[in-house]
Amino acid sequence: VLRPTLIRIGGRVYRKNVIQEQACQHEEEEDDFCAGPGDCADEPCDAFVVEETEKGFQCRVEVPSPLYKYIIGKKGETKKRLETETRTSISIPKPGVEGEIVITGQHRSGVISARTRIDVLLDSFRKKQPFTHFLSFALNQPNIQEKFLQFKEEVLEKCSKDHGVSSSLFQNPAKLHLTLGTLVLLNEQEIQKARDLLQQCKEDFVDQIAGGKPLTVEVAGVEYMNDDPAMTDVLYAKVHMKDGSDRLQVIADQLVERFVASGLMLKEWDRVKLHATVMNTLFRKDPSAEEQNNTMTGKSSFKERESFNGRNILKLFENFYFGEVQLDSVRLSQRFSSDASGYYATSGQL
C-alpha cells in the first residue's frame, strides 16, 4: 500500500492501487477492473490531444480490438462506470473491427479523466497478454544444426539415465535462435510500428556498430538458467563474438532499450542475456512452446514442468563447440509459426 506499483504512460507516472481480484480462472479474460475516482486527477494533460467540438470535448484512443473487452467489462459494467464517474460517453468499435475509441463529454477535465483511466486499464491488461512476437537472431545455419544434432545424440547416449532427461526436451534444430526480447503486438498497426522502429535502429546505430558487415560469433559451451543444476528447466548454449568484442551485446542492449522506450516492449533486465536454448522442459509437453517470461500471462507455468538433472550434461559438455556463424539480420519473429526453412515466420527484419 505504501509502495504501489508505478505505471508510466505517455511521459506521466501513475500509481496503480492494489485491488482485490476474485479467483475465477474461467472468466479471467473478462475481469472487471476500473481505476477508482481518486486514482487519476482531473487535471490538464498534454500527453494526448483533446479536441474542442460544438458539443464539448472529445479524445480519440487507438486501441487494438483484442483489448476492447477490458474497457467494456462484464455486461458493459466497466464502460458504464467510466462514463458515469467521468460524465462522458465512450464509443467503442464492434468486436474484431480495428478503429479508435472516442471519448466525448461536456467538460475537458472529464474527457481527460476517462482517457487516463482507459490508459491505465489497457496498460494493466496488456501486461497479461501472452507475447506474440520476439526479436531474434537465427542460429539455424546447417553447420550449427548438424553440431546441435550431434550434441543431442551424445547427451542421450551418455546421460539418458539421469532424472528427467529425454529426447522431448531438445529444441527443434530449425528453430535455434537468440531471443533479444518479447513483444505483444495485437494488430497490423502495431506490427508495422515495430517494423519501422527496427529500420530506424538500423539507420541510427546498428550499421555503425556492425560496420556494415555481418557479426561473426561462436556458439560454444552450455549453461543452465536456475540455481540448482540437479533441477534444471532450461539449458542454453553460450554465444560470444569471435573477435572478443562486445558489439553483439551492445547492439542487443540498444535495440531492447529503444523498443522499451517506444512502449512496444517491457523492460525485464538491465542487459540482454544472450543465450540459445537447446533444452527446455516446456518442450516436454509442447514441442512448439517458446521460451516464456514468467509474467507472460500472470500465471506461472513452472508447477507443470518436470525438471531434469543437468549435472552430468554440464560436466561432460561444458565446452561443447556448436560452431561459428555469421549474424546478418535481426528478425521480428512471430511466435508459434514456421516459414519454408522451418524457422519462425518473419514479420520484419533489419
N, C-alpha and C positions, 0 to 999 in steps of 0.2 A: 504494500500500500504506500509506504514511504518512498519507494524507488520504483515507480511504474515504468513500464516499457515505453521508450520514446520512438515515435514514428516520424520520419522525415518525408514530407510531401511538398513538392513544388517550392523548395527552399525554406519551408517553415517547419517547425518542430511541434508535435502534439503529444500529449500524454495519452497512453492507452490504459484506461482504468480496468481493473480486474472485474470480470463478470462471472456469475455462476452459470456454468453450462450444464444442461441436462444430459445425462449419459444415455444417449439414444443412438445406437450405431446405424440403424437403417435409415434414419432421417438426417444423418449428419450433413448432407449436402444442402439441406434446406433449413439449417439452423437459423433462428431468428436472432439477429444481432442489431442493436441500434445504439449509437452513442447517446448518452443522456443529455438533457438540456444544458448542463453545465460543462460538458466536455469541450465545446467549441465556442469561443467567444464570437458574438455577432459584431465583428469589427471590420473596417475596411481592409481589403486584402488585395495585393497586387500580384498574387501567384496565378490568378486566372482572370479572364475577361468577363465582366458583367456589362451587358448592353442595356441601354435605356430604350424602352419601347413606348408605344401610345398608351398601353395599359399598365405600365410599370417597368419592371426589370426582368431580364432573362439571362441565363447562363447555359452554355452547351458543354456537355462532357462526352468525350469519345470513350466508349466502354465496349469491350469485346462481348458479343452476345452470350457466351457461356456464363458471364458474371451477372446478367440481368436478374437471375432468380434470387441473388443475395440482396438486391435492393428492393425487390418485391416482397420477399419473405413469405412465410406460411400464410396462405389465404390472403395475401396482399397486406398483411399487418405491418410490416416494416415500412412499406411505402406510405401507408395511411398515417402512421405515427410521425414519420418525417414531415409529411405535408401539414399535419395538424400543428405540430410543435414549431414549425418554421413559417407557417401561414403561406405556404407556396403550393404550386401544382407541379407535379413531376410527370412528364410524358416519357414513356419507355417504349422503344420499338417492339414489334412482335417477336416471340422467341425464334431464334435462328436467323433473324434478319439483322444484318450489321447496320449500325446507324448511330446517331447521337441521342443521349438522354438530354431532354430540355427541361430546365427548371425555370418556372415563371412565378412572379409574385409582385405585389404592390410596393414592397419595401426592399431596398437594396440589401439591407442587413439580413433579412430573412433568406434571400436567394444565396447570399454568401454562406450563411449558416448551413443551409441544406447542402450546398456544394461541398463544404468542408466535411460534413458528416458522411456524405457519399464517398468522398475520397478515402476517409478512414475505414469505412466498410470495405471498399474494394481492396485496399492495401491488406487488410486483415485476411480476407478470403482468398486473395491471390496467393498468399503465402501457403495456403493449404492445398493448392493445386499441385498435382504431380508434374514434374518438369516434362516438357515436350521436345526440347532441342538441347544441344550442348555444343560448345566449341571444342574441336578436336584436331589433333594431328593423326593421320592414318599411319599405322605401323604394320600394314598387311602386305608389304612387299614380299615377293616369292622367297627370297633368301631368309627373311625373318620368319615367315610361315613354316618353312622347312625346319629351321632350328627349333621353333616352338614345338612342332610335332615330335622332334627328337627328344626334347625336354619332357614332353608328356609321356612318351613311351618309356623313357628311363625312370621317371618318377613312379609310374605304375608298376614297373618291373622291380624296383628296389624298395618302394615304400607302400605298396598296396595293402600291407597288413597293418599299417598304422591306423589308429582310430579315425574313422570318417573319410579316409582318402578313397576316392573312386573316380572313374573317368568322367562322370557327370559334372565334376567341379570345374573342368577346364573351359577356358574361353574358346569361342569359335575362332579359329585362326584367321579367317577372312575379316573379322571384326576387331582385331588387335589395334589399339589406339591409345593416345594420351588424351585425357579429359582435362580441359582448362577450366571449364565452369559450366553450370547448367542454367537453362533459361525456361521460363514459362511464356510461350508465345501463343496467344489464343485466337488470332485471326491473321489474315493475309497482310493487313496493315502493319501489325507488329513484326511479322517475319520480314517484311520489306524494310522496316526501320533497322532491324538487326543487320540485314544485308548492307544497307547504306553505311551503317556505323563501321562494319568490317572494312569496307572500301576506304572510308575516311582514315581508319587506323593505318591502313597500308600506306597511304599518302603521308600521314603525319609522322609516323615513326618506324613502322616495320621495315620498309625498304632501306631506310638509313641504317638501322641496327644490323640488318642482314647483309647489307652491302649489295643488294640486288641479286644475291646468289642463294641457292638452297643451303640449308644448315646441315652439316654432316654430323650425325650423332651416333653414338654407340649404345646398344641395348645390352647390358651385362649385369649379372648378379640378381639375386632375389631378396626381397624383404617382406615383412608382414606388417599389417596395419595396427593390430591391437596390442595389448600389454603382455599377453601370455602366449608364447608360440605353441603351447600344447592345446590352446583353444583358439585356433586361427579361423577367421572368416574370409579374409582377403589376403592373397599372396600376390605380390606385384613384381614386375621386372623394373630395374632401375635404368634411368636414361641420363646420359651426360654428353656434352659437346666433345667431339673428338679432339678439338684444339685446346681443350681445357678452359675455355672462356665461359662466361655466364650469359651469353647472348640469348640462348633459348629461354632461360629463366626470366631475363629482363623483358623479352617480348611477351611471354605468358603473363607476367605480372602486370604489365602496362595494358594489355588487352583486357584483362579482367577489371582493372581499375577503371578503364574507360567505359566498359559495359555496366559496371556498378553505378558509376556517376550518371549514366543515362537513364537508370531505373529499370533496365532490362534484366539485370542480374542482381541477386542478393549477395552481399559480402559475407563469405564464410570464414576465410582465413586471411592472415596478413600477407601471405605469399602462396602462390600456387604450388602444390605438391606434385611434381612431375613424376608420374608413375603409369605403368602399363599393366593393367590387371591380367594375370594369367590363370589364377584360380579364385573362385568366388563361391561361397556356399549358397548364394542366391540362385546360381545356375543349377543347383541340385534339383529344385522343383520346377524351375522355369528357364530353359536354355536360352530364351530371348531376353532374359532380365538384364537390366543395366545396373551400373553402379548407382546406388541410391543414396541421396543425402538424407540424414535421419529426420530432418524437419519436413521432408517432402510432402507428406500427407497429414502431418500432425499425429500420426500413429507410428509406433516402432514395429518394424518387421523382424527384429532380431530374435524375438521369442520363438519364431517359427524356424529359425536357422539352426542347423546341426553343424557345429564347428568341427574342424578336423585338427589332428595333431600334426603340426608342421615342423617339429623339431628336427627330424631326420632329413626332410627336404631342405631345410635351411642349412644344415650341416653339409650335406652332400652336394648341393647345387648353389652354394653361396656365391661362387664366381662364374656361374654358367654363362657362356657367351652366346647371345642370341644373334648378334651380327651388327653390321653398320648400315645406316640408312640415310638417304637424302630427304630432308623435310622441305618441301617447296610450297606447301599451301596449308592455311588454316581453314577448316570447314565448319560451316554451320550445319551440324548433323541432326537428322530427325530421328527421334527415339522410336524403337520398335519398327524399324524399316530396313529394307535392303535394296541395293542397286544391282546392276548386272554383274559386278565383281564380287558381290556378297557383302560389301561394306555398307555402312548406313547410307540411306538416301541423303543427298546433299541439297539443302535449301539455299545455299550461297557459300562463297568461299573467297579468300584473298590469296 
